[in-house]
């Protein structure tokens, strides 16, 4: 089995800063056994996000990357969010399952639908298959992220986690309109998710929004995406654990239909490099020297 993840280490003075890209993996396991076409599966990836954020280690951050696709198993779901419609019988695992509305929609821990009306499989999955994916892919990723965050917190008394994603252009329209382009609603270029201020210092969310807006982009907070399992699980702002999700509109850098990069790709990548540098400078300015009372 190929490596399921990689960790890019800081190239300069280490900060308590961890970026992760859980949905940009594109090494498809041999036992996936999907029936939908590969291009459709690829559209479910956060295509190129691993590359867009590759400069994070240049600014003192760790960068954690999943190599497997989210359509195989989604680490941004709870481990027990298992779709009963996929099972070939009763659940045989050693923990109870609690399907959420995401499983009902076919996009739980293990995807049943790659998009509405298009199934991933033509068969049911056994409990053993699902457990193997949890043990071999899900747990290693979560263990690696937890170790990075806990290590940062141990050494600095705080940890900042930047959860990196991209969103289809069709999903980038906030529920609260932010304006019009011609007669059409204006989409968000970036969405920052801190689950309504519960996973990250709201002041950081606002200064990050303002910096990204200064680069010429439209930015919304918690609309239409607030963050899911990863930012919720690894955050506790009161104790110095800060976690925020960044969603980037795919239309800024790629063709949603063909998955090909557009001419604006390198411009956006340079701007994300600026964002990485801004985040690192902000975190460095927040470091509190450890001293005896």
One Martini backbone bead per residue (centre of mass of N, CA, C, O) as a GRO file, in nm:
protein
  293
    1UNK     BB    1   0.096   0.036   0.023
    2UNK     BB    2   0.072   0.347  -0.003
    3UNK     BB    3   0.113   0.635   0.109
    4UNK     BB    4  -0.135   0.829   0.289
    5UNK     BB    5   0.089   1.049   0.369
    6UNK     BB    6   0.223   1.386   0.428
    7UNK     BB    7   0.503   1.587   0.572
    8UNK     BB    8   0.581   1.921   0.574
    9UNK     BB    9   0.844   2.091   0.681
   10UNK     BB   10   0.995   2.339   0.808
   11UNK     BB   11   1.234   2.590   0.666
   12UNK     BB   12   1.203   2.744   0.931
   13UNK     BB   13   1.100   2.876   1.192
   14UNK     BB   14   0.904   2.732   1.410
   15UNK     BB   15   0.555   2.715   1.430
   16UNK     BB   16   0.217   2.696   1.564
   17UNK     BB   17   0.165   2.572   1.247
   18UNK     BB   18  -0.109   2.408   1.065
   19UNK     BB   19  -0.149   2.258   0.762
   20UNK     BB   20  -0.433   2.113   0.575
   21UNK     BB   21  -0.508   1.854   0.309
   22UNK     BB   22  -0.775   1.619   0.289
   23UNK     BB   23  -0.889   1.652  -0.047
   24UNK     BB   24  -0.616   1.618  -0.259
   25UNK     BB   25  -0.618   1.331  -0.316
   26UNK     BB   26  -0.492   1.088  -0.602
   27UNK     BB   27  -0.466   0.795  -0.472
   28UNK     BB   28  -0.612   0.507  -0.591
   29UNK     BB   29  -0.718   0.238  -0.466
   30UNK     BB   30  -0.747  -0.090  -0.571
   31UNK     BB   31  -1.024  -0.139  -0.378
   32UNK     BB   32  -1.248   0.058  -0.466
   33UNK     BB   33  -1.462  -0.029  -0.689
   34UNK     BB   34  -1.577   0.166  -0.898
   35UNK     BB   35  -1.828   0.287  -1.148
   36UNK     BB   36  -1.756   0.554  -1.180
   37UNK     BB   37  -1.598   0.787  -1.328
   38UNK     BB   38  -1.298   0.938  -1.280
   39UNK     BB   39  -1.366   1.236  -1.338
   40UNK     BB   40  -1.596   1.257  -1.133
   41UNK     BB   41  -1.421   1.194  -0.888
   42UNK     BB   42  -1.221   1.432  -0.926
   43UNK     BB   43  -1.439   1.657  -0.867
   44UNK     BB   44  -1.430   1.585  -0.549
   45UNK     BB   45  -1.179   1.717  -0.531
   46UNK     BB   46  -0.915   1.930  -0.410
   47UNK     BB   47  -0.778   2.051  -0.654
   48UNK     BB   48  -0.443   2.167  -0.593
   49UNK     BB   49  -0.420   2.247  -0.288
   50UNK     BB   50  -0.141   2.134  -0.222
   51UNK     BB   51   0.004   2.337  -0.417
   52UNK     BB   52  -0.107   2.616  -0.327
   53UNK     BB   53   0.020   2.553  -0.014
   54UNK     BB   54   0.340   2.485  -0.038
   55UNK     BB   55   0.463   2.751   0.122
   56UNK     BB   56   0.419   2.710   0.427
   57UNK     BB   57   0.711   2.604   0.517
   58UNK     BB   58   0.850   2.887   0.454
   59UNK     BB   59   0.678   2.996   0.736
   60UNK     BB   60   0.689   2.759   0.976
   61UNK     BB   61   0.511   2.525   0.867
   62UNK     BB   62   0.305   2.265   0.859
   63UNK     BB   63   0.221   2.006   0.600
   64UNK     BB   64  -0.071   1.820   0.551
   65UNK     BB   65  -0.123   1.522   0.335
   66UNK     BB   66  -0.345   1.360   0.148
   67UNK     BB   67  -0.343   1.079  -0.090
   68UNK     BB   68  -0.632   1.017  -0.068
   69UNK     BB   69  -0.956   1.012  -0.146
   70UNK     BB   70  -1.261   1.124  -0.029
   71UNK     BB   71  -1.434   0.897  -0.181
   72UNK     BB   72  -1.315   0.665   0.001
   73UNK     BB   73  -1.237   0.861   0.252
   74UNK     BB   74  -1.352   1.101   0.505
   75UNK     BB   75  -1.175   1.296   0.738
   76UNK     BB   76  -1.430   1.521   0.747
   77UNK     BB   77  -1.550   1.297   0.939
   78UNK     BB   78  -1.695   1.097   1.133
   79UNK     BB   79  -1.632   0.764   1.204
   80UNK     BB   80  -1.970   0.714   1.256
   81UNK     BB   81  -2.059   0.826   0.959
   82UNK     BB   82  -2.250   0.569   0.853
   83UNK     BB   83  -2.397   0.430   0.576
   84UNK     BB   84  -2.657   0.204   0.570
   85UNK     BB   85  -2.695   0.187   0.250
   86UNK     BB   86  -2.400   0.039   0.215
   87UNK     BB   87  -2.466  -0.206   0.368
   88UNK     BB   88  -2.470  -0.577   0.374
   89UNK     BB   89  -2.568  -0.524   0.676
   90UNK     BB   90  -2.487  -0.536   0.976
   91UNK     BB   91  -2.305  -0.383   1.200
   92UNK     BB   92  -1.958  -0.511   1.301
   93UNK     BB   93  -1.843  -0.318   1.482
   94UNK     BB   94  -1.687  -0.180   1.796
   95UNK     BB   95  -1.891   0.056   1.715
   96UNK     BB   96  -2.117   0.282   1.691
   97UNK     BB   97  -2.352   0.428   1.473
   98UNK     BB   98  -2.404   0.786   1.333
   99UNK     BB   99  -2.588   0.900   1.114
  100UNK     BB  100  -2.614   1.168   0.907
  101UNK     BB  101  -2.716   1.391   0.671
  102UNK     BB  102  -2.473   1.311   0.495
  103UNK     BB  103  -2.545   1.018   0.459
  104UNK     BB  104  -2.828   1.070   0.344
  105UNK     BB  105  -2.672   1.223   0.091
  106UNK     BB  106  -2.402   1.033   0.032
  107UNK     BB  107  -2.158   1.208   0.226
  108UNK     BB  108  -2.002   1.049   0.418
  109UNK     BB  109  -1.743   0.874   0.505
  110UNK     BB  110  -1.875   0.693   0.281
  111UNK     BB  111  -1.948   0.712  -0.035
  112UNK     BB  112  -2.244   0.675  -0.242
  113UNK     BB  113  -2.220   0.959  -0.381
  114UNK     BB  114  -2.071   1.176  -0.614
  115UNK     BB  115  -2.358   1.266  -0.705
  116UNK     BB  116  -2.654   1.332  -0.781
  117UNK     BB  117  -2.755   1.011  -0.910
  118UNK     BB  118  -2.441   0.903  -0.859
  119UNK     BB  119  -2.293   0.619  -0.801
  120UNK     BB  120  -2.007   0.459  -0.686
  121UNK     BB  121  -2.161   0.184  -0.659
  122UNK     BB  122  -2.294  -0.166  -0.727
  123UNK     BB  123  -2.250  -0.221  -0.417
  124UNK     BB  124  -2.196  -0.336  -0.117
  125UNK     BB  125  -2.050  -0.297   0.204
  126UNK     BB  126  -1.851  -0.410   0.437
  127UNK     BB  127  -1.744  -0.378   0.750
  128UNK     BB  128  -1.449  -0.458   0.694
  129UNK     BB  129  -1.392  -0.246   0.477
  130UNK     BB  130  -1.446   0.003   0.650
  131UNK     BB  131  -1.249  -0.059   0.880
  132UNK     BB  132  -0.993  -0.060   0.702
  133UNK     BB  133  -1.013   0.240   0.623
  134UNK     BB  134  -0.995   0.352   0.904
  135UNK     BB  135  -0.720   0.217   0.989
  136UNK     BB  136  -0.542   0.298   0.710
  137UNK     BB  137  -0.646   0.620   0.686
  138UNK     BB  138  -0.798   0.782   0.904
  139UNK     BB  139  -0.622   0.744   1.160
  140UNK     BB  140  -0.345   0.841   1.052
  141UNK     BB  141  -0.437   1.128   0.994
  142UNK     BB  142  -0.539   1.207   1.276
  143UNK     BB  143  -0.281   1.141   1.427
  144UNK     BB  144  -0.099   1.343   1.278
  145UNK     BB  145  -0.258   1.600   1.346
  146UNK     BB  146  -0.258   1.571   1.653
  147UNK     BB  147   0.050   1.571   1.689
  148UNK     BB  148   0.103   1.852   1.572
  149UNK     BB  149  -0.081   2.012   1.762
  150UNK     BB  150   0.031   1.911   2.035
  151UNK     BB  151   0.323   1.994   1.985
  152UNK     BB  152   0.270   2.295   1.958
  153UNK     BB  153   0.133   2.335   2.234
  154UNK     BB  154   0.367   2.234   2.410
  155UNK     BB  155   0.588   2.451   2.292
  156UNK     BB  156   0.372   2.731   2.292
  157UNK     BB  157   0.062   2.725   2.412
  158UNK     BB  158  -0.018   2.691   2.102
  159UNK     BB  159  -0.253   2.646   1.812
  160UNK     BB  160  -0.262   2.654   1.444
  161UNK     BB  161  -0.531   2.565   1.218
  162UNK     BB  162  -0.529   2.507   0.857
  163UNK     BB  163  -0.809   2.428   0.660
  164UNK     BB  164  -0.791   2.306   0.326
  165UNK     BB  165  -1.000   2.419   0.047
  166UNK     BB  166  -1.248   2.354  -0.210
  167UNK     BB  167  -1.503   2.494  -0.434
  168UNK     BB  168  -1.750   2.491  -0.622
  169UNK     BB  169  -1.892   2.740  -0.797
  170UNK     BB  170  -2.194   2.641  -0.735
  171UNK     BB  171  -2.121   2.665  -0.399
  172UNK     BB  172  -2.029   2.995  -0.366
  173UNK     BB  173  -2.313   3.090  -0.257
  174UNK     BB  174  -2.442   3.282  -0.040
  175UNK     BB  175  -2.719   3.323   0.157
  176UNK     BB  176  -2.601   3.610   0.184
  177UNK     BB  177  -2.593   3.850  -0.015
  178UNK     BB  178  -2.303   4.043  -0.180
  179UNK     BB  179  -2.417   4.078  -0.475
  180UNK     BB  180  -2.364   4.179  -0.819
  181UNK     BB  181  -2.330   4.041  -1.159
  182UNK     BB  182  -2.525   4.214  -1.291
  183UNK     BB  183  -2.800   3.981  -1.246
  184UNK     BB  184  -2.604   3.816  -1.063
  185UNK     BB  185  -2.486   3.659  -0.819
  186UNK     BB  186  -2.228   3.676  -0.591
  187UNK     BB  187  -1.950   3.514  -0.529
  188UNK     BB  188  -1.724   3.347  -0.348
  189UNK     BB  189  -1.379   3.313  -0.319
  190UNK     BB  190  -1.384   3.309  -0.001
  191UNK     BB  191  -1.417   3.086   0.288
  192UNK     BB  192  -1.458   3.129   0.635
  193UNK     BB  193  -1.435   2.874   0.901
  194UNK     BB  194  -1.555   2.892   1.270
  195UNK     BB  195  -1.824   2.811   1.381
  196UNK     BB  196  -1.923   3.086   1.494
  197UNK     BB  197  -1.650   3.137   1.680
  198UNK     BB  198  -1.563   2.833   1.818
  199UNK     BB  199  -1.254   2.758   1.673
  200UNK     BB  200  -1.169   3.070   1.677
  201UNK     BB  201  -1.042   3.365   1.678
  202UNK     BB  202  -1.231   3.617   1.555
  203UNK     BB  203  -1.002   3.821   1.500
  204UNK     BB  204  -0.853   3.644   1.296
  205UNK     BB  205  -1.076   3.608   1.091
  206UNK     BB  206  -1.095   3.915   1.024
  207UNK     BB  207  -0.798   3.973   0.937
  208UNK     BB  208  -0.799   3.764   0.712
  209UNK     BB  209  -1.025   3.878   0.549
  210UNK     BB  210  -0.898   4.161   0.501
  211UNK     BB  211  -0.649   4.060   0.351
  212UNK     BB  212  -0.787   3.913   0.116
  213UNK     BB  213  -0.944   4.165   0.020
  214UNK     BB  214  -0.678   4.330  -0.049
  215UNK     BB  215  -0.635   4.128  -0.311
  216UNK     BB  216  -0.947   4.126  -0.452
  217UNK     BB  217  -1.151   3.958  -0.280
  218UNK     BB  218  -1.415   3.767  -0.193
  219UNK     BB  219  -1.545   3.745   0.153
  220UNK     BB  220  -1.663   3.495   0.376
  221UNK     BB  221  -1.837   3.399   0.687
  222UNK     BB  222  -1.998   3.104   0.728
  223UNK     BB  223  -2.067   3.159   0.400
  224UNK     BB  224  -2.166   2.842   0.326
  225UNK     BB  225  -1.916   2.764   0.526
  226UNK     BB  226  -1.801   2.639   0.864
  227UNK     BB  227  -1.719   2.357   0.905
  228UNK     BB  228  -1.616   2.049   1.039
  229UNK     BB  229  -1.452   1.806   1.194
  230UNK     BB  230  -1.158   1.924   1.210
  231UNK     BB  231  -1.220   2.202   1.347
  232UNK     BB  232  -1.380   2.087   1.587
  233UNK     BB  233  -1.183   1.868   1.713
  234UNK     BB  234  -0.907   2.084   1.713
  235UNK     BB  235  -1.064   2.283   1.917
  236UNK     BB  236  -0.980   2.549   2.183
  237UNK     BB  237  -0.951   2.870   2.240
  238UNK     BB  238  -0.927   2.885   2.557
  239UNK     BB  239  -0.646   2.687   2.514
  240UNK     BB  240  -0.509   2.759   2.216
  241UNK     BB  241  -0.706   2.621   1.997
  242UNK     BB  242  -0.690   2.692   1.649
  243UNK     BB  243  -0.954   2.669   1.389
  244UNK     BB  244  -0.959   2.698   1.023
  245UNK     BB  245  -1.144   2.739   0.728
  246UNK     BB  246  -1.053   2.718   0.375
  247UNK     BB  247  -1.227   2.835   0.088
  248UNK     BB  248  -1.194   2.785  -0.268
  249UNK     BB  249  -1.270   2.891  -0.570
  250UNK     BB  250  -1.223   2.712  -0.855
  251UNK     BB  251  -1.265   2.944  -1.071
  252UNK     BB  252  -0.981   3.085  -1.006
  253UNK     BB  253  -0.796   2.805  -1.133
  254UNK     BB  254  -1.029   2.620  -1.274
  255UNK     BB  255  -1.196   2.365  -1.446
  256UNK     BB  256  -1.472   2.197  -1.343
  257UNK     BB  257  -1.498   1.991  -1.592
  258UNK     BB  258  -1.170   1.921  -1.659
  259UNK     BB  259  -0.945   2.000  -1.428
  260UNK     BB  260  -0.805   2.246  -1.543
  261UNK     BB  261  -0.594   2.482  -1.557
  262UNK     BB  262  -0.565   2.819  -1.552
  263UNK     BB  263  -0.418   3.126  -1.614
  264UNK     BB  264  -0.464   3.206  -1.291
  265UNK     BB  265  -0.305   3.012  -1.110
  266UNK     BB  266  -0.033   3.167  -1.038
  267UNK     BB  267  -0.168   3.409  -0.910
  268UNK     BB  268  -0.309   3.263  -0.682
  269UNK     BB  269  -0.060   3.123  -0.561
  270UNK     BB  270   0.080   3.387  -0.483
  271UNK     BB  271  -0.146   3.483  -0.291
  272UNK     BB  272  -0.128   3.240  -0.101
  273UNK     BB  273   0.155   3.305  -0.016
  274UNK     BB  274   0.069   3.571   0.121
  275UNK     BB  275  -0.123   3.438   0.322
  276UNK     BB  276   0.080   3.260   0.464
  277UNK     BB  277   0.258   3.492   0.561
  278UNK     BB  278   0.044   3.641   0.725
  279UNK     BB  279  -0.021   3.419   0.923
  280UNK     BB  280   0.264   3.385   1.037
  281UNK     BB  281   0.297   3.677   1.140
  282UNK     BB  282   0.059   3.671   1.331
  283UNK     BB  283   0.148   3.432   1.507
  284UNK     BB  284   0.423   3.549   1.594
  285UNK     BB  285   0.288   3.801   1.739
  286UNK     BB  286   0.135   3.590   1.957
  287UNK     BB  287   0.368   3.511   2.111
  288UNK     BB  288   0.435   3.382   2.438
  289UNK     BB  289   0.643   3.416   2.672
  290UNK     BB  290   0.800   3.202   2.886
  291UNK     BB  291   0.728   3.256   3.237
  292UNK     BB  292   0.763   3.317   3.554
  293UNK     BB  293   0.557   3.430   3.820
   0.00000   0.00000   0.00000
